[in-house]
Amino acid sequence: MSALACAFEQGLLPEPIKAVISDRSNAAGLNRAAEHGIDRVCIDRSNHQDQSSFEVSLSAAIDGYAPRYVVMAGFMRVLSADFVNQRLGRMINIHPSLLPKHRGLHTHRNVLAAGEDEHGSSVHFVTPALDGGPVISQARISVQANDTPDTLAARLLPIEHRLLVQTTALLLRETVVVRDEKIYVNNHALESPLDLQHDFADLGVNHQPV
């Protein structure tokens, strides 16, 4: 969230963040939103008797701001199919793996346990399938011999920030749609997810780190 807010202030995003919405009153993102003068909303899950009533409140909060996109960054709740289906093609998530590998939790640990030599992060459209929506973009790092889950996570984090910023900029500046589970950018079908190191420059998206 902070990376997105800073990116707008630096002119890297064409539109501001309308609001930051959390399900936890102590979420660091709410404090950081205040530092950037962004509206903050807390829909506390513990104040709702069930998932349905929580999602009604969450929907009302989101729809009140009429956002073009909902960006999930560190929001760890699994949302219902009804909630997601109302926002297909307008809600994205960043996930710390090279999807479709390692959906769900503990991705850094799972990469090491699998003995893989490459790790990364993916930005995808959210669908009812957990971490299963069409992947828009990815960034990759090499796994080093002495890596631990913590060192992998620390090395990946700033790259995730860049990936999320540049993917959000792409969505706001270009026409990006999903048809038959395939992503089209300006009517050109993506044969594979966009790569942070190469494809964004070709599309004219600012490649500055944030």
WOLINRA-V174660 format. One record per pair of residues at least 12 apart in sequence whose ideal C-beta (glycine too) atoms are under 10 Angstrom apart, sorted by sequence separation. I is the first residue (numbers start at 1). J is the second residue. D is the distance in whole Angstrom. If there is no record, write none. Layout:
BEGIN
i = [I & I]
j = [J & J]
d = [D & D]
END
This chain:
BEGIN
i = [4 & 5 & 20 & 21 & 30 & 43 & 45 & 58 & 79 & 95 & 96 & 102 & 107 & 123 & 124 & 143 & 174 & 175 & 4 & 20 & 27 & 43 & 44 & 45 & 97 & 98 & 101 & 107 & 122 & 123 & 124 & 142 & 175 & 19 & 20 & 43 & 97 & 102 & 107 & 122 & 123 & 124 & 141 & 171 & 174 & 176 & 185 & 5 & 25 & 27 & 43 & 96 & 101 & 122 & 123 & 141 & 170 & 188 & 1 & 4 & 17 & 20 & 26 & 41 & 43 & 121 & 122 & 123 & 140 & 25 & 41 & 43 & 58 & 70 & 101 & 102 & 121 & 122 & 139 & 186 & 2 & 20 & 21 & 22 & 24 & 25 & 43 & 69 & 75 & 98 & 101 & 120 & 121 & 141 & 185 & 1 & 17 & 19 & 20 & 21 & 22 & 23 & 24 & 25 & 41 & 42 & 43 & 58 & 72 & 73 & 74 & 97 & 101 & 103 & 120 & 121 & 140 & 16 & 17 & 18 & 19 & 20 & 21 & 22 & 23 & 24 & 41 & 59 & 67 & 69 & 70 & 71 & 72 & 73 & 74 & 98 & 102 & 119 & 120 & 121 & 139 & 1 & 16 & 17 & 18 & 19 & 20 & 21 & 22 & 23 & 24 & 25 & 41 & 58 & 62 & 69 & 70 & 71 & 72 & 73 & 98 & 99 & 101 & 119 & 120 & 139 & 16 & 17 & 19 & 20 & 21 & 22 & 23 & 24 & 25 & 39 & 55 & 68 & 69 & 70 & 71 & 72 & 97 & 98 & 99 & 100 & 118 & 119 & 120 & 139 & 22 & 23 & 41 & 54 & 59 & 63 & 67 & 69 & 70 & 71 & 72 & 96 & 97 & 98 & 99 & 118 & 119 & 120 & 139 & 5 & 23 & 41 & 55 & 59 & 62 & 63 & 67 & 96 & 97 & 98 & 99 & 100 & 107 & 118 & 119 & 139 & 170 & 23 & 39 & 54 & 55 & 58 & 62 & 95 & 96 & 97 & 99 & 117 & 118 & 119 & 138 & 139 & 1 & 2 & 6 & 39 & 51 & 54 & 78 & 95 & 96 & 103 & 104 & 105 & 117 & 137 & 167 & 1 & 2 & 5 & 9 & 51 & 55 & 56 & 59 & 94 & 95 & 103 & 104 & 116 & 117 & 136 & 137 & 139 & 167 & 1 & 5 & 8 & 9 & 51 & 52 & 55 & 59 & 62 & 94 & 95 & 103 & 115 & 117 & 119 & 139 & 166 & 1 & 51 & 54 & 55 & 62 & 76 & 93 & 94 & 95 & 102 & 103 & 114 & 137 & 138 & 167 & 170 & 174 & 2 & 5 & 6 & 8 & 52 & 93 & 94 & 101 & 137 & 166 & 170 & 173 & 174 & 1 & 2 & 5 & 23 & 52 & 55 & 92 & 93 & 100 & 112 & 136 & 163 & 169 & 173 & 174 & 1 & 4 & 5 & 45 & 51 & 92 & 93 & 99 & 100 & 111 & 136 & 163 & 173 & 2 & 5 & 91 & 92 & 93 & 99 & 119 & 137 & 163 & 166 & 167 & 170 & 173 & 2 & 4 & 23 & 43 & 91 & 92 & 93 & 97 & 99 & 119 & 136 & 162 & 166 & 169 & 170 & 1 & 23 & 90 & 91 & 95 & 99 & 100 & 108 & 112 & 121 & 136 & 166 & 169 & 170 & 89 & 90 & 91 & 95 & 99 & 111 & 112 & 113 & 119 & 120 & 121 & 160 & 169 & 1 & 21 & 88 & 89 & 93 & 98 & 112 & 119 & 123 & 159 & 163 & 166 & 168 & 169 & 87 & 88 & 89 & 93 & 95 & 111 & 121 & 122 & 159 & 162 & 167 & 87 & 88 & 99 & 108 & 109 & 110 & 112 & 120 & 121 & 166 & 21 & 88 & 93 & 95 & 98 & 108 & 109 & 112 & 120 & 121 & 123 & 136 & 165 & 166 & 21 & 84 & 92 & 97 & 98 & 108 & 109 & 111 & 121 & 122 & 123 & 165 & 166 & 19 & 84 & 85 & 91 & 98 & 107 & 108 & 121 & 136 & 166 & 19 & 21 & 83 & 84 & 85 & 94 & 95 & 98 & 106 & 108 & 109 & 120 & 121 & 123 & 124 & 165 & 166 & 18 & 21 & 29 & 84 & 89 & 92 & 108 & 109 & 123 & 134 & 165 & 166 & 19 & 29 & 83 & 84 & 88 & 89 & 92 & 94 & 107 & 108 & 111 & 122 & 123 & 133 & 134 & 162 & 165 & 18 & 19 & 21 & 28 & 29 & 81 & 82 & 107 & 108 & 125 & 134 & 137 & 162 & 164 & 18 & 27 & 79 & 81 & 108 & 123 & 134 & 136 & 162 & 17 & 18 & 19 & 27 & 80 & 81 & 108 & 123 & 133 & 134 & 135 & 161 & 162 & 18 & 21 & 79 & 84 & 107 & 132 & 134 & 136 & 161 & 17 & 18 & 73 & 78 & 133 & 159 & 20 & 24 & 72 & 79 & 125 & 127 & 158 & 15 & 22 & 23 & 24 & 71 & 78 & 125 & 158 & 15 & 20 & 22 & 23 & 24 & 125 & 137 & 15 & 17 & 21 & 23 & 72 & 127 & 136 & 138 & 139 & 71 & 135 & 138 & 139 & 140 & 69 & 70 & 96 & 125 & 134 & 137 & 138 & 139 & 140 & 96 & 135 & 136 & 137 & 138 & 139 & 140 & 125 & 135 & 136 & 137 & 138 & 139 & 97 & 124 & 134 & 135 & 137 & 138 & 96 & 96 & 138 & 139 & 137 & 137 & 96 & 95 & 94 & 4 & 94 & 137 & 4 & 94 & 124 & 1 & 3 & 94 & 123 & 2 & 93 & 122 & 123 & 1 & 92 & 1 & 94 & 120 & 123 & 1 & 94 & 92 & 120 & 121 & 92 & 120 & 92 & 90 & 89 & 92 & 73 & 89 & 73 & 89 & 89 & 88 & 89 & 73 & 71 & 89 & 99 & 73 & 98 & 71 & 71 & 69 & 71 & 69 & 68 & 69 & 68 & 69 & 12 & 17 & 13 & 12 & 13 & 15 & 3 & 7 & 12 & 14 & 15 & 3 & 6 & 7 & 10 & 13 & 14 & 12 & 13 & 15 & 3 & 4 & 7 & 8 & 12 & 15 & 3 & 7 & 14 & 15 & 2 & 3 & 6 & 7 & 13 & 14 & 1 & 3 & 4 & 5 & 8 & 13 & 3 & 4 & 7 & 8 & 3 & 7 & 1 & 4 & 3 & 4 & 12 & 13 & 12 & 11 & 12 & 10 & 12 & 11 & 12 & 13 & 10 & 12 & 7 & 10 & 7 & 9 & 7 & 6 & 5 & 3 & 4 & 3 & 2]
j = [16 & 17 & 32 & 33 & 42 & 55 & 57 & 70 & 91 & 107 & 108 & 114 & 119 & 135 & 136 & 155 & 186 & 187 & 17 & 33 & 40 & 56 & 57 & 58 & 110 & 111 & 114 & 120 & 135 & 136 & 137 & 155 & 188 & 33 & 34 & 57 & 111 & 116 & 121 & 136 & 137 & 138 & 155 & 185 & 188 & 190 & 199 & 20 & 40 & 42 & 58 & 111 & 116 & 137 & 138 & 156 & 185 & 203 & 17 & 20 & 33 & 36 & 42 & 57 & 59 & 137 & 138 & 139 & 156 & 42 & 58 & 60 & 75 & 87 & 118 & 119 & 138 & 139 & 156 & 203 & 20 & 38 & 39 & 40 & 42 & 43 & 61 & 87 & 93 & 116 & 119 & 138 & 139 & 159 & 203 & 20 & 36 & 38 & 39 & 40 & 41 & 42 & 43 & 44 & 60 & 61 & 62 & 77 & 91 & 92 & 93 & 116 & 120 & 122 & 139 & 140 & 159 & 36 & 37 & 38 & 39 & 40 & 41 & 42 & 43 & 44 & 61 & 79 & 87 & 89 & 90 & 91 & 92 & 93 & 94 & 118 & 122 & 139 & 140 & 141 & 159 & 22 & 37 & 38 & 39 & 40 & 41 & 42 & 43 & 44 & 45 & 46 & 62 & 79 & 83 & 90 & 91 & 92 & 93 & 94 & 119 & 120 & 122 & 140 & 141 & 160 & 38 & 39 & 41 & 42 & 43 & 44 & 45 & 46 & 47 & 61 & 77 & 90 & 91 & 92 & 93 & 94 & 119 & 120 & 121 & 122 & 140 & 141 & 142 & 161 & 45 & 46 & 64 & 77 & 82 & 86 & 90 & 92 & 93 & 94 & 95 & 119 & 120 & 121 & 122 & 141 & 142 & 143 & 162 & 29 & 47 & 65 & 79 & 83 & 86 & 87 & 91 & 120 & 121 & 122 & 123 & 124 & 131 & 142 & 143 & 163 & 194 & 48 & 64 & 79 & 80 & 83 & 87 & 120 & 121 & 122 & 124 & 142 & 143 & 144 & 163 & 164 & 27 & 28 & 32 & 65 & 77 & 80 & 104 & 121 & 122 & 129 & 130 & 131 & 143 & 163 & 193 & 28 & 29 & 32 & 36 & 78 & 82 & 83 & 86 & 121 & 122 & 130 & 131 & 143 & 144 & 163 & 164 & 166 & 194 & 29 & 33 & 36 & 37 & 79 & 80 & 83 & 87 & 90 & 122 & 123 & 131 & 143 & 145 & 147 & 167 & 194 & 30 & 80 & 83 & 84 & 91 & 105 & 122 & 123 & 124 & 131 & 132 & 143 & 166 & 167 & 196 & 199 & 203 & 32 & 35 & 36 & 38 & 82 & 123 & 124 & 131 & 167 & 196 & 200 & 203 & 204 & 32 & 33 & 36 & 54 & 83 & 86 & 123 & 124 & 131 & 143 & 167 & 194 & 200 & 204 & 205 & 33 & 36 & 37 & 77 & 83 & 124 & 125 & 131 & 132 & 143 & 168 & 195 & 205 & 35 & 38 & 124 & 125 & 126 & 132 & 152 & 170 & 196 & 199 & 200 & 203 & 206 & 36 & 38 & 57 & 77 & 125 & 126 & 127 & 131 & 133 & 153 & 170 & 196 & 200 & 203 & 204 & 36 & 58 & 125 & 126 & 130 & 134 & 135 & 143 & 147 & 156 & 171 & 201 & 204 & 205 & 125 & 126 & 127 & 131 & 135 & 147 & 148 & 149 & 155 & 156 & 157 & 196 & 205 & 38 & 58 & 125 & 126 & 130 & 135 & 149 & 156 & 160 & 196 & 200 & 203 & 205 & 206 & 125 & 126 & 127 & 131 & 133 & 149 & 159 & 160 & 197 & 200 & 205 & 126 & 127 & 138 & 147 & 148 & 149 & 151 & 159 & 160 & 205 & 61 & 128 & 133 & 135 & 138 & 148 & 149 & 152 & 160 & 161 & 163 & 176 & 205 & 206 & 62 & 125 & 133 & 138 & 139 & 149 & 150 & 152 & 162 & 163 & 164 & 206 & 207 & 61 & 126 & 127 & 133 & 140 & 149 & 150 & 163 & 178 & 208 & 62 & 64 & 126 & 127 & 128 & 137 & 138 & 141 & 149 & 151 & 152 & 163 & 164 & 166 & 167 & 208 & 209 & 62 & 65 & 73 & 128 & 133 & 136 & 152 & 153 & 167 & 178 & 209 & 210 & 64 & 74 & 128 & 129 & 133 & 134 & 137 & 139 & 152 & 153 & 156 & 167 & 168 & 178 & 179 & 207 & 210 & 64 & 65 & 67 & 74 & 75 & 127 & 128 & 153 & 154 & 171 & 180 & 183 & 208 & 210 & 65 & 74 & 126 & 128 & 155 & 170 & 181 & 183 & 209 & 65 & 66 & 67 & 75 & 128 & 129 & 156 & 171 & 181 & 182 & 183 & 209 & 210 & 67 & 70 & 128 & 133 & 156 & 181 & 183 & 185 & 210 & 67 & 68 & 123 & 128 & 183 & 209 & 71 & 75 & 123 & 130 & 176 & 178 & 209 & 67 & 74 & 75 & 76 & 123 & 130 & 177 & 210 & 68 & 73 & 75 & 76 & 77 & 178 & 190 & 69 & 71 & 75 & 77 & 126 & 181 & 190 & 192 & 193 & 126 & 190 & 193 & 194 & 195 & 125 & 126 & 152 & 181 & 190 & 193 & 194 & 195 & 196 & 153 & 192 & 193 & 194 & 195 & 196 & 197 & 183 & 193 & 194 & 195 & 196 & 197 & 156 & 183 & 193 & 194 & 196 & 197 & 156 & 157 & 199 & 200 & 199 & 200 & 160 & 160 & 160 & 71 & 161 & 205 & 73 & 163 & 193 & 71 & 73 & 164 & 193 & 73 & 164 & 193 & 194 & 73 & 164 & 74 & 167 & 193 & 196 & 75 & 168 & 167 & 195 & 196 & 168 & 196 & 171 & 171 & 171 & 176 & 160 & 176 & 161 & 177 & 178 & 178 & 179 & 164 & 164 & 183 & 193 & 168 & 193 & 167 & 168 & 168 & 171 & 171 & 171 & 172 & 172 & 176 & 162 & 168 & 165 & 165 & 166 & 168 & 157 & 161 & 166 & 168 & 169 & 158 & 161 & 162 & 165 & 168 & 169 & 168 & 169 & 171 & 160 & 161 & 164 & 165 & 169 & 172 & 161 & 165 & 172 & 173 & 161 & 162 & 165 & 166 & 172 & 173 & 161 & 163 & 164 & 165 & 168 & 173 & 164 & 165 & 168 & 169 & 165 & 169 & 164 & 168 & 168 & 169 & 205 & 206 & 206 & 206 & 207 & 206 & 208 & 208 & 209 & 210 & 208 & 210 & 206 & 210 & 208 & 210 & 210 & 210 & 210 & 209 & 210 & 210 & 210]
d = [9 & 6 & 8 & 9 & 7 & 9 & 9 & 10 & 9 & 7 & 7 & 8 & 8 & 7 & 6 & 10 & 6 & 7 & 6 & 4 & 9 & 10 & 9 & 9 & 8 & 9 & 8 & 10 & 5 & 5 & 9 & 9 & 10 & 8 & 9 & 5 & 7 & 9 & 9 & 8 & 5 & 9 & 6 & 9 & 10 & 9 & 9 & 9 & 10 & 8 & 5 & 9 & 8 & 7 & 8 & 6 & 7 & 10 & 7 & 9 & 8 & 9 & 9 & 10 & 10 & 9 & 5 & 9 & 10 & 5 & 9 & 9 & 10 & 6 & 10 & 9 & 7 & 8 & 8 & 9 & 10 & 6 & 9 & 8 & 7 & 10 & 6 & 9 & 8 & 9 & 9 & 6 & 5 & 6 & 7 & 6 & 8 & 7 & 7 & 8 & 8 & 7 & 10 & 6 & 10 & 9 & 9 & 9 & 7 & 9 & 10 & 10 & 9 & 10 & 5 & 8 & 8 & 9 & 10 & 8 & 4 & 5 & 5 & 5 & 6 & 7 & 5 & 10 & 10 & 9 & 6 & 8 & 7 & 8 & 9 & 7 & 10 & 10 & 4 & 9 & 5 & 9 & 9 & 5 & 7 & 7 & 7 & 8 & 8 & 6 & 8 & 9 & 9 & 8 & 10 & 6 & 4 & 6 & 4 & 6 & 7 & 9 & 9 & 7 & 6 & 7 & 8 & 9 & 6 & 9 & 6 & 9 & 5 & 9 & 10 & 10 & 9 & 7 & 7 & 7 & 8 & 7 & 7 & 4 & 9 & 9 & 6 & 6 & 10 & 10 & 10 & 9 & 9 & 8 & 10 & 9 & 8 & 6 & 9 & 8 & 9 & 8 & 7 & 8 & 4 & 7 & 8 & 10 & 7 & 10 & 10 & 9 & 7 & 7 & 10 & 10 & 10 & 8 & 7 & 6 & 9 & 10 & 9 & 6 & 5 & 4 & 8 & 9 & 10 & 9 & 6 & 7 & 8 & 10 & 5 & 7 & 6 & 7 & 6 & 10 & 7 & 10 & 9 & 9 & 10 & 7 & 9 & 10 & 10 & 7 & 8 & 9 & 6 & 10 & 5 & 6 & 10 & 9 & 8 & 7 & 7 & 9 & 8 & 9 & 7 & 6 & 5 & 6 & 6 & 6 & 9 & 10 & 9 & 9 & 8 & 5 & 7 & 8 & 10 & 9 & 8 & 5 & 9 & 10 & 7 & 8 & 4 & 9 & 10 & 8 & 10 & 9 & 9 & 6 & 10 & 10 & 9 & 9 & 9 & 5 & 7 & 9 & 7 & 10 & 7 & 10 & 9 & 10 & 7 & 5 & 8 & 8 & 9 & 9 & 7 & 8 & 10 & 5 & 7 & 7 & 9 & 9 & 6 & 9 & 4 & 8 & 9 & 10 & 6 & 6 & 8 & 7 & 6 & 9 & 9 & 8 & 8 & 7 & 9 & 9 & 7 & 9 & 7 & 8 & 6 & 7 & 6 & 10 & 10 & 7 & 8 & 6 & 10 & 6 & 5 & 8 & 6 & 8 & 5 & 10 & 8 & 7 & 10 & 8 & 10 & 10 & 10 & 7 & 6 & 10 & 8 & 9 & 10 & 8 & 6 & 5 & 10 & 9 & 9 & 8 & 8 & 4 & 10 & 10 & 8 & 10 & 6 & 6 & 8 & 10 & 10 & 5 & 6 & 9 & 9 & 5 & 5 & 9 & 7 & 10 & 9 & 7 & 9 & 10 & 5 & 9 & 7 & 7 & 9 & 10 & 9 & 6 & 7 & 9 & 7 & 9 & 9 & 10 & 7 & 10 & 8 & 10 & 7 & 10 & 8 & 7 & 10 & 10 & 9 & 9 & 7 & 7 & 8 & 8 & 9 & 9 & 10 & 8 & 5 & 5 & 5 & 9 & 8 & 9 & 6 & 8 & 5 & 7 & 9 & 10 & 6 & 7 & 9 & 7 & 7 & 10 & 8 & 9 & 9 & 4 & 10 & 7 & 10 & 8 & 6 & 9 & 7 & 8 & 6 & 8 & 9 & 7 & 9 & 8 & 6 & 9 & 9 & 8 & 10 & 10 & 6 & 7 & 9 & 10 & 10 & 8 & 9 & 9 & 9 & 8 & 9 & 10 & 9 & 10 & 9 & 9 & 8 & 5 & 10 & 7 & 4 & 10 & 4 & 5 & 9 & 9 & 8 & 7 & 9 & 9 & 9 & 9 & 10 & 10 & 9 & 5 & 10 & 10 & 8 & 8 & 10 & 8 & 5 & 9 & 5 & 10 & 9 & 9 & 9 & 9 & 9 & 10 & 10 & 10 & 9 & 8 & 9 & 4 & 8 & 8 & 4 & 10 & 9 & 6 & 6 & 6 & 10 & 8 & 8 & 9 & 8 & 9 & 8 & 9 & 9 & 7 & 8 & 8 & 6 & 5 & 9 & 8 & 9 & 9 & 10 & 5 & 9 & 6 & 9 & 9 & 10 & 10 & 10 & 9 & 10 & 10 & 10 & 10 & 9 & 9 & 7 & 9 & 9 & 7 & 9 & 9 & 6 & 10 & 9 & 7 & 9 & 7 & 9 & 10 & 6 & 9 & 9 & 8 & 8 & 6 & 7 & 9 & 8 & 9 & 10 & 10 & 9 & 5 & 10 & 8 & 10 & 8 & 9 & 9 & 9 & 5 & 7 & 8 & 8 & 7 & 9 & 6 & 4 & 6 & 4 & 8 & 8 & 4 & 6 & 7 & 7 & 7 & 10 & 9 & 9 & 9 & 7 & 10 & 6 & 9 & 10 & 10 & 8 & 8 & 7 & 9 & 6 & 7 & 9 & 10 & 7 & 7 & 8 & 8 & 8 & 5 & 8 & 9 & 10 & 7 & 9 & 5 & 8 & 7 & 8 & 10 & 10 & 10 & 10 & 7 & 10 & 9 & 8 & 9 & 7 & 9 & 10 & 10 & 9 & 8 & 9 & 6 & 5 & 7 & 9 & 6 & 7 & 10 & 8 & 10 & 9 & 9 & 6 & 7 & 9 & 6 & 8 & 8 & 7 & 10 & 10 & 10 & 7 & 6 & 10 & 9 & 10 & 9 & 8 & 10 & 9 & 9 & 9 & 9 & 9 & 6 & 7 & 9 & 5 & 10 & 8 & 9 & 9 & 9 & 6 & 5 & 4 & 4 & 5 & 9 & 8 & 8 & 8 & 9 & 7 & 6 & 10 & 10 & 7 & 10 & 10 & 9 & 6 & 6 & 8 & 10 & 5 & 7 & 9 & 6 & 9 & 10 & 9 & 9 & 5 & 8 & 10 & 9 & 6 & 10 & 10 & 10 & 8 & 7 & 9 & 7 & 9 & 10 & 5 & 6 & 10 & 10 & 9 & 5 & 9]
END
